[in-house]
Every structure is written in C-alpha cells, then in structure tokens.
Amino acid sequence: MSSVRARITLGASLIVAIVLVLGAVLFTWTLERTLTSSLADTAERSAEALARTLDDDDDRISDADDDDLAQLIDDDGSVRAANDEASGLPAIIDPDRDERTIEVDGDRYVVVTAPAEDGVLALGAPLDEVEDSVGATRGLLFVALPVLVVLVAGVTWVTVGRSLRPVERMRADVARIGVSDLSRRVEVPRGRDEIPRLARTMNTMLERLEASSRQQRQFVSDASHELRSPIASMRQSAEVLRRHPSADLDLPATVLAETERLDGLVAAMLVLARSDEHGLALRREPVDIDDLMFAEASRLRAAGLEVDSTAVGPARVDADRRLLGQVLRNLADNAARHARNAVAFSVSERPDTVLLVVEDDGDGIEPADRERVFGRFVRLDEGRARDAGGSGLGLAIVAEVARAHGGGVGVDESPLGGARLTVQIPRTSSP
C-alpha cells in the first residue's frame, strides 16, 4: 500500500506543481501587462497636458517630470526639444507609432505620444515601479509555490493513507482466508463510496466460492459413493467365484452390466464437470426434435411400455444435436424407470421456444421435491434402490443442457397420475 500511496502522492504533487508554475507565469505576465498598460494611460494623459504647455521657441522641455524622457519631434523625425533626462538622445519613438517600450542606459521606459503644435511630443515613463512590483510578486511566488506543493503532498499523503487503510484491511482479511475456511468474510467499511462496494463485491465472490467449493466436495463424495457400488458388486461376485467355483454366478454378465453402468456414470460426470468448468461447448445446428422424440418412443415401446406420442408435433431448434439427444434419452429413461405401464411424449412450438413434455403414470413427485429432483446425485426415496434409482445425474444433465441453450426445466403433476417433466428450448440461438 505504501508504494501506491507514494505514487499517488508524487503524481498529485507533480500535477499541482505544474499547474501552480503555469498559473504563476500567467499571473506575473498578466500583472506586468496590466501595470504597464496603466502606466501608459497615465503617461498619455501627462503627455497631452505637457503638449499644450510647450513653448515653440524653447529647445528645452522644463515642465516634464525629472524621471521621464520628454522630446518634441518634428515630422522628419529630428528632435527639436527635450528635457534634461532625454537631452542628447536620439528620437525615442517613431512618429508613426503610438506606443512602445524602450531601454535607455539599462532602464526601461514605456513611451507614448501626443500631438503638439510643431510636431509630436514623445514621453517616456520609467518602468521601475512596474518591475519592482512584478519582481516582488515573483519572489513571493517563488517562496510560496514550494510551500504549497509540500502542503498538497502532505495532505495527499494523509488523505490517500486514510482512503487506502480499509483496502489494506480487506487485503489482510482476504490473505487470512484459506480454502478450508471460505466462510470468513471481509469487513465492510461504513459509507457509500467505492470502498464499501468493493468489500461487498468481494464478500459476494467469497460466497460464490464457498458455494462452489461445497458443491464440489459434495459432488466428489457422491461420485465416490456411486463409483464404489459397481466396483464392490464386481469384486463381490469375483470373490464368491474364487471361494466357490461351483457357484451359479455369471461373472462376465455381472462385469459387463456394472461396466456399462460405470461408463454411463463417468460420461454423466464428465458432462457436468465440463459444465462447471467453463460451460458446455455447444455445436449448434438445425435439429428436428420430433424425430429425436419418435426415436425414444420407439425404444421404450420395444422395452414393453405403452407409449403415447400422438402429441409430438413438428419442431425445429438451433441446438446441439448430441446434447439434446442426451436430454431426451434421460427424460425417457427417467419416465420408464418410474412408470407403471404408460409414458406420454409431446412436442409443441411456441412463439420463441419449443416445449418438450415427458409424462408417466407412476407415483409422481411431491411438490417439496420438484426443484430438488434436478440436483446432482438426487434420488427420491422410492427410487433409492440401485436397481431402480439410477445414478441421480440424469435430470441434473437435463437441467444443465437446457440452461446452456438458454432454456429451462420444470416438473408438475401429470394427468396420467405421475410426473410431468417439461423442458423449454429457444428456437434460435441467442445473439
């Protein structure tokens, strides 16, 4: 924090110093111009008054101030008369010019003219007082500017330090938070500026990290439990055959069945893992959902179920064919697992979406479980047996794929008496 504080202080001080120097230069230049203009106005009035009192026959101008330069200049530019201060000097101004600044023996004068009876009266007023005033102002600014810069640096240092102190506390709080203790939060300072908003944003991020970590731990725990079951089944069958070679066990069939179950479980977990990591990569193409639905209906009929697909209408979406096929397969398997005898499919087009519906005549899903059923490794009580309950990942994949396409899922009661699962898929991809 000290380096940031120092950089901010140095930058602010440098900016203030540049602004003050430029302001001082502009101020002294304006002051000099203003004082010179004021002196020229005064000198012009004096020149006009002096021109009215000139004696044409006298080569001396005696009524001018001792510090001024006064000359009466002919039309040809020659000096006809002058005061003692300007005696012996060439013409101090061109008659064609009204005013200018000259330097004589190291002293500067502002020269003005006034028309006289026999020429032009040129009067030079010394700029000593103007130079003294400007010099004193420059000296004051030369002393004041460094003091102001130091004062600004000190105020900036203190102010920035006070502003960054809550940031340093937040940094220390975050540094103490470990992977094993994501429940801790950053203290939110009082106020409504950016610092409290930053603290609240960090706390929201920590809440998401905690939820994600908790979900990952639960996922690993559930996956370990599910993977252990088929392995234990194969191991048990192998041990029985080793101890009792004459036992009536079909080990190859058991291994193949459990291997198939393992393969499906691992594939499902890979889909969910990719979804958690960076979202599902969709390969969109036009997909006729009714064709996929009719294929699933035929598969269930071959398994001996009564399937009603009369409500399946033509519908096409811009979606990932493989993932959408997996959604329909999971919905069909779920309905077949819980149905007593009948399953019903329907597909209908809405203005912006396509609605997929799969129903069964089973026991249905209680209202309290209708959101939970789309969770991972969730199997309701009636389906917890390994033979009937599946892995608990099928509907979770349905929900993830629907969300990846910009759609959603839902569940309610079917007219058949069981569950009615719905999936909405946008007809076209989002821009």
C-alpha positions in Angstrom: 0.0 0.0 0.0 2.9 2.4 0.7 4.2 2.2 -2.9 0.7 3.0 -4.2 0.4 5.8 -1.6 3.7 7.2 -2.6 2.9 7.1 -6.4 -0.4 8.8 -5.9 1.2 11.5 -3.7 4.0 12.1 -6.1 1.7 12.2 -9.1 -0.7 14.6 -7.4 2.2 16.8 -6.2 3.7 16.9 -9.7 0.4 17.9 -11.3 -0.2 20.6 -8.7 3.3 21.9 -9.1 2.9 22.1 -12.9 -0.4 23.8 -12.6 0.9 26.3 -10.0 4.0 27.1 -12.1 1.9 27.7 -15.2 -0.5 29.8 -13.1 2.3 31.8 -11.6 3.8 32.5 -15.1 0.5 33.5 -16.4 -0.3 35.7 -13.4 3.0 37.6 -13.5 2.7 38.1 -17.2 -0.8 39.4 -16.8 0.3 41.6 -13.9 3.1 43.1 -15.9 0.9 43.8 -18.8 -1.8 45.4 -16.6 0.6 47.6 -14.7 2.4 48.7 -18.0 -0.9 49.5 -19.6 -2.0 51.5 -16.6 1.3 53.4 -16.6 0.9 54.1 -20.3 -2.5 55.5 -19.8 -1.2 57.9 -17.1 1.8 58.8 -19.2 -0.5 59.6 -22.2 -2.6 62.0 -20.1 0.6 63.6 -18.9 1.9 63.9 -22.5 -1.3 65.6 -23.6 -1.2 68.1 -20.8 2.5 68.8 -21.4 2.0 69.2 -25.2 -0.4 72.1 -24.5 2.1 74.0 -22.4 5.1 73.7 -24.8 6.9 76.9 -25.8 7.8 76.8 -29.6 10.9 78.9 -29.2 12.4 76.9 -26.3 14.7 73.9 -27.0 14.2 72.7 -23.5 11.1 71.0 -22.0 11.1 72.1 -18.4 7.7 71.0 -17.2 8.3 67.2 -17.6 9.0 65.1 -14.5 12.6 64.6 -13.7 12.4 60.8 -14.2 10.6 61.0 -17.5 12.0 61.3 -21.0 10.4 64.1 -23.0 11.1 65.0 -26.6 9.4 67.2 -29.2 9.9 65.5 -32.5 9.5 67.1 -36.0 7.7 65.4 -38.8 11.0 64.4 -40.3 12.0 62.6 -37.1 14.5 65.1 -35.7 14.4 66.2 -32.1 13.5 69.9 -31.7 13.4 70.0 -27.9 14.0 67.7 -24.9 14.1 67.7 -21.2 17.3 67.2 -19.2 16.8 63.4 -18.9 16.4 63.0 -22.7 19.0 65.5 -23.7 21.4 64.2 -26.3 19.3 61.1 -27.0 18.1 60.3 -30.5 14.4 60.3 -31.1 12.9 57.8 -28.6 10.0 56.8 -30.8 9.0 56.7 -34.4 6.3 59.3 -35.0 4.2 56.7 -36.9 3.9 54.6 -33.8 1.7 55.5 -30.8 3.5 53.5 -28.0 6.4 51.2 -27.4 8.8 50.1 -24.7 12.5 51.2 -24.9 15.6 50.7 -22.8 18.0 53.6 -22.1 21.2 53.0 -20.0 19.7 49.8 -18.6 16.4 51.4 -17.6 13.2 50.5 -19.3 10.5 53.1 -20.3 7.1 52.9 -21.8 6.8 55.6 -24.5 3.6 57.4 -25.5 3.0 60.3 -27.9 0.7 63.3 -28.0 0.2 65.7 -30.9 1.9 69.1 -30.4 1.7 72.3 -32.4 5.0 71.9 -34.1 5.3 68.1 -34.1 4.8 65.2 -31.8 5.6 65.0 -28.1 7.1 61.7 -27.1 7.1 61.0 -23.4 8.8 58.0 -21.8 7.7 56.9 -18.3 10.1 54.7 -16.4 9.0 51.2 -15.6 10.9 50.9 -12.4 7.8 50.6 -10.2 6.3 48.1 -12.5 9.4 46.0 -12.5 9.7 46.3 -8.7 6.1 45.1 -8.3 6.5 42.2 -10.7 9.8 41.2 -9.1 8.3 41.3 -5.6 5.4 39.1 -6.8 7.8 36.7 -8.5 9.8 36.4 -5.3 6.7 35.8 -3.2 5.5 33.1 -5.6 9.0 31.6 -5.7 8.7 31.1 -1.9 5.0 30.2 -1.8 4.9 27.7 -4.6 7.2 25.1 -2.9 5.4 25.6 0.4 2.0 24.9 -1.4 3.4 21.9 -3.2 4.8 20.4 0.1 1.4 21.2 1.8 -0.5 19.5 -1.0 1.8 16.5 -0.8 1.3 16.2 2.9 -2.5 16.5 2.6 -2.5 14.0 -0.2 -0.3 11.6 1.7 -2.6 11.7 4.7 -5.8 11.6 2.7 -4.7 8.7 0.5 -3.4 6.8 3.5 -6.8 7.1 5.2 -8.6 6.1 2.0 -6.4 3.1 1.4 -6.5 1.9 5.0 -9.8 0.0 4.5 -8.3 -1.6 1.4 -5.3 -2.8 3.4 -7.6 -4.3 6.0 -9.5 -6.1 3.2 -6.3 -7.4 1.8 -5.2 -8.7 5.2 -8.6 -10.3 5.7 -8.5 -12.0 2.3 -4.9 -13.2 2.9 -6.1 -15.0 6.0 -8.9 -16.8 4.2 -7.9 -20.3 3.1 -9.5 -23.0 1.0 -10.5 -24.8 4.2 -12.2 -21.7 5.7 -14.2 -20.0 3.0 -16.9 -19.0 5.5 -15.0 -15.9 6.6 -15.9 -12.6 5.1 -14.3 -9.2 4.6 -15.3 -6.4 6.9 -17.5 -3.8 5.1 -16.5 -0.2 5.9 -19.1 2.4 6.6 -20.1 4.7 3.7 -21.5 4.5 0.2 -18.4 5.1 -1.9 -16.3 2.6 -3.9 -14.5 1.0 -0.9 -17.7 -0.4 0.7 -18.9 -1.5 -2.7 -15.6 -3.3 -3.3 -15.9 -5.0 0.1 -19.5 -6.2 -0.6 -18.4 -7.4 -4.1 -15.6 -9.4 -2.5 -17.9 -10.9 0.0 -20.3 -11.9 -2.8 -17.4 -13.5 -4.6 -16.4 -15.4 -1.4 -20.0 -16.6 -1.1 -19.9 -18.0 -4.6 -16.5 -19.6 -4.0 -17.8 -21.2 -0.8 -20.9 -22.5 -2.6 -18.8 -23.8 -5.4 -16.4 -25.5 -3.0 -19.2 -27.0 -1.1 -20.8 -28.3 -4.3 -17.5 -29.8 -5.4 -17.0 -31.6 -2.2 -20.5 -32.9 -2.3 -20.0 -33.9 -5.9 -16.8 -35.8 -5.1 -18.4 -37.5 -2.1 -21.5 -38.6 -4.1 -19.4 -39.7 -7.1 -17.1 -41.7 -4.9 -20.1 -43.4 -3.3 -21.7 -44.1 -6.7 -18.5 -45.5 -8.2 -17.9 -47.7 -5.2 -21.1 -49.6 -5.7 -20.4 -51.3 -9.1 -16.8 -51.9 -8.2 -18.0 -53.6 -5.0 -20.5 -55.6 -6.9 -17.9 -56.9 -9.4 -15.4 -57.6 -6.6 -18.1 -59.5 -4.5 -19.0 -61.7 -7.5 -15.3 -62.5 -8.2 -14.6 -63.3 -4.6 -17.6 -65.6 -4.4 -16.5 -67.5 -7.5 -12.9 -67.8 -6.2 -14.1 -69.3 -3.0 -16.9 -71.3 -4.5 -16.0 -72.2 -8.1 -19.2 -74.2 -8.4 -21.5 -71.3 -7.5 -24.2 -70.5 -10.0 -22.9 -67.0 -10.9 -22.5 -65.4 -14.3 -19.4 -63.3 -13.7 -19.0 -62.0 -17.3 -22.6 -60.8 -17.4 -22.2 -59.1 -14.0 -18.9 -57.4 -15.1 -20.4 -56.2 -18.4 -23.5 -54.8 -16.6 -21.5 -53.0 -14.0 -19.0 -51.7 -16.5 -21.8 -50.3 -18.6 -23.2 -48.6 -15.5 -19.7 -47.2 -14.7 -19.3 -46.0 -18.3 -22.7 -44.1 -18.1 -21.8 -42.7 -14.7 -18.4 -41.4 -15.8 -19.9 -39.9 -19.0 -22.5 -38.1 -17.0 -19.9 -36.8 -14.6 -17.8 -35.5 -17.4 -20.7 -33.6 -18.9 -21.4 -32.0 -15.5 -17.7 -31.3 -14.9 -17.4 -29.5 -18.3 -20.5 -27.5 -17.4 -19.0 -26.4 -14.1 -15.6 -25.6 -15.6 -16.4 -23.3 -18.5 -19.9 -24.1 -19.6 -21.0 -26.6 -22.2 -19.5 -26.1 -25.6 -22.5 -26.2 -27.9 -22.2 -27.2 -31.6 -25.4 -25.7 -32.8 -27.2 -26.9 -35.9 -30.8 -27.3 -37.0 -32.3 -30.2 -35.1 -35.8 -31.8 -35.7 -36.8 -32.5 -32.1 -39.8 -34.6 -33.2 -37.5 -37.1 -34.9 -35.5 -37.5 -31.7 -38.7 -37.9 -29.7 -40.1 -40.5 -32.0 -36.9 -42.5 -31.7 -37.1 -42.5 -27.9 -40.7 -43.5 -28.1 -39.8 -46.5 -30.4 -37.1 -47.5 -27.9 -39.5 -47.6 -25.0 -42.1 -49.5 -26.9 -39.5 -52.1 -27.7 -38.9 -52.4 -23.9 -42.6 -53.3 -23.4 -44.0 -49.9 -22.3 -47.2 -48.3 -23.6 -46.1 -45.0 -25.2 -48.4 -42.2 -26.4 -46.6 -40.0 -29.0 -49.6 -38.6 -30.7 -49.0 -35.1 -29.2 -45.5 -34.9 -30.8 -45.7 -32.2 -33.4 -43.0 -31.0 -35.9 -40.5 -28.6 -34.3 -37.0 -27.5 -35.2 -34.5 -25.7 -33.0 -31.0 -24.4 -33.4 -29.2 -26.6 -30.8 -26.5 -29.2 -30.1 -27.9 -32.5 -31.5 -25.8 -34.7 -29.3 -26.6 -33.0 -26.0 -30.3 -32.6 -27.0 -30.4 -36.3 -27.7 -29.0 -37.0 -24.3 -31.7 -34.8 -22.7 -34.4 -36.8 -24.4 -32.8 -40.1 -23.5 -32.5 -39.1 -19.9 -36.1 -37.9 -19.8 -37.3 -41.1 -21.4 -35.2 -43.3 -19.1 -36.5 -41.5 -16.1 -40.1 -41.9 -17.2 -39.6 -45.6 -18.0 -38.0 -46.1 -14.6 -40.9 -44.7 -12.6 -43.9 -45.6 -14.9 -46.2 -48.4 -14.1 -47.3 -49.0 -17.7 -47.7 -45.8 -19.7 -45.5 -43.0 -20.9 -46.6 -39.9 -23.0 -44.4 -37.6 -25.1 -45.4 -34.3 -26.6 -43.6 -31.6 -28.6 -45.2 -28.2 -29.3 -43.9 -24.9 -30.8 -44.3 -21.6 -29.0 -43.5 -18.2 -30.5 -39.9 -18.2 -29.3 -39.4 -21.7 -27.8 -40.2 -25.4 -28.2 -41.8 -27.2 -25.3 -40.8 -30.8 -24.6 -43.0 -32.8 -22.3 -42.5 -36.3 -20.9 -45.1 -37.9 -18.6 -45.5 -41.2 -16.8 -48.2 -42.9 -14.8 -46.0 -43.6 -11.7 -46.2 -42.2 -8.2 -45.3 -38.7 -9.2 -43.0 -36.2 -7.4 -44.1 -34.4 -4.2 -44.2 -30.6 -4.5 -41.4 -30.2 -1.9 -39.1 -32.3 -4.2 -39.8 -30.8 -7.5 -36.9 -28.4 -7.5 -34.5 -30.8 -5.7 -35.1 -33.5 -8.2 -32.9 -31.7 -10.7 -29.9 -31.7 -8.3 -26.9 -33.9 -8.7 -27.0 -37.4 -7.2 -30.5 -36.8 -6.0 -32.7 -39.9 -5.9 -36.1 -39.8 -4.2 -36.9 -42.3 -1.5 -38.9 -44.6 -3.8 -36.0 -44.8 -6.3 -33.0 -45.1 -4.0 -32.5 -48.8 -4.7 -29.7 -49.3 -7.1 -31.8 -51.3 -9.5 -34.4 -48.6 -9.9 -32.9 -45.4 -8.9 -30.1 -44.8 -11.5 -27.2 -42.6 -10.7 -29.1 -39.4 -9.8 -27.4 -37.5 -12.6 -29.8 -37.8 -15.5 -32.1 -34.9 -14.6 -29.2 -32.8 -13.5 -27.8 -33.1 -17.0 -31.2 -32.2 -18.4 -31.2 -29.0 -16.4 -27.6 -28.1 -17.3 -28.1 -28.7 -21.0 -31.4 -26.7 -21.0 -29.6 -23.8 -19.3 -26.7 -23.9 -21.7 -29.2 -23.5 -24.6 -30.9 -20.6 -22.8 -33.9 -22.6 -21.7 -35.3 -24.1 -18.5 -36.9 -27.1 -16.9 -39.9 -27.8 -14.7 -41.9 -30.5 -13.1 -45.5 -30.8 -12.0 -48.3 -33.4 -11.9 -49.3 -35.4 -15.0 -52.9 -36.2 -16.0 -51.7 -39.8 -16.1 -51.1 -39.6 -12.3 -47.3 -39.5 -12.3 -44.8 -36.8 -13.0 -44.8 -34.4 -15.9 -41.4 -33.1 -16.8 -41.1 -30.1 -19.2 -38.1 -28.6 -21.0 -38.1 -25.3 -22.9 -35.5 -24.8 -25.6 -35.3 -21.5 -27.6 -36.0 -22.0 -31.3 -32.9 -19.9 -32.3 -29.6 -19.3 -30.6 -29.2 -16.1 -28.5 -27.2 -13.3 -30.2 
